[in-house]
Amino acid sequence: MARHTERPARPATVLVASGSPPFEQSAAQLLVASGFVAACAFEWEAARLSVTRTQPRVVLIDGTSTIPHVCMVAEEAAARGIPLLLAHRENEFNDALSAFGARAQHMVGISLPLSADALRTSLTALLEPAGAGSVAQLPASPRRVTPDKDTPLLRRRDSLASTLHEIESGGLKGVGVIVVSRGWWDECHLSEQTAFRLRCDRQGIALRADDRLSRHFVELGSRPIAPPLSSEREV
């Protein structure tokens, strides 16, 4: 009789957001040495696409590099309930937080210079299920965050029409919100817009349009429905 062997868990992906190539390179090397998968948020790539492309469990923010792109990645991740680990100079955690405004409430601090042991400890604590004893081992921070088991999941499909057909036929379940490109939506005829709204309403799905989303795909969020981003509008 064949023996069942469990597939080893895939290492968690950590997205690095920084305007400094040396920081990105150093952080990536430490993450890999600590047993994680490292990914980088490219400055030329929309923040939404960076987070969607990499599907990170945690985002590591360079608190010394508060350029607009880094702030937008933090905003995008915070909106999806992804924990943010803020790398800051020693004794400058609060100063680093101030640059991120409302996004700061999702951040946990880690002092520079980074080390593999410190990263492993902080990330492991953030990734522990709520209530696990090791969460208490996280270094003291006024902005502690742990992943919620009900954090909305994000998926992608090619078109709104095919997505709704898949949902209506029972092939796709658990969708709470669909986000389409604002440019694509505005080009739809009024009758098409009305039909799409009705089909979403029948399924209890929120329909939103995003100014920054590519017209080449739609994004699907599961329940509970995350609050809309600043670029999203209900349609």
C-alpha angles and dihedrals in degrees: 000000000000114000116232113231122190117238111244115253114260113245114256117257118235117197115214116211116191142127090221119086092199090055091048092049095046094045092048092052092049092047093052090046088052093054100260133119111247123213131174131220106228116222092223092053123084111255092238091055093048091055094041093047096050101032093207126196090207134012118219109211123201101225091194092060108058097165116151094260093055090049091050092051088051090050093048093048093045091052089056094048094249112152117245122216110201116206108208140168114266113283091004100095095116092045090052091048093055092069092062101054113191091002089068091080089072095052134104119190132236122180125238136269092058122223131192092240094050092047093048092050095048096042094045089052092049092049096049114107115259111278096025113138095235092066087077089063091069110115111260112274134159089225103054115162131179125191113262118228087224095054107141115255121224126219135172134222135179101243144003093237095054091043093054091046090053091049094046092049091053096247095116122044138178098036112150102168138019121201120199134181113277090217092053092045094051090053092055117101115253091248090054092049091050092049092049091049092051093049091050092046091053089055094044091243125147114229120209137173123215125203092210100046121106116247089225095079145013127228124226124204125197127221134313088058112231118227113267118266120243090261094051128091131184111247 
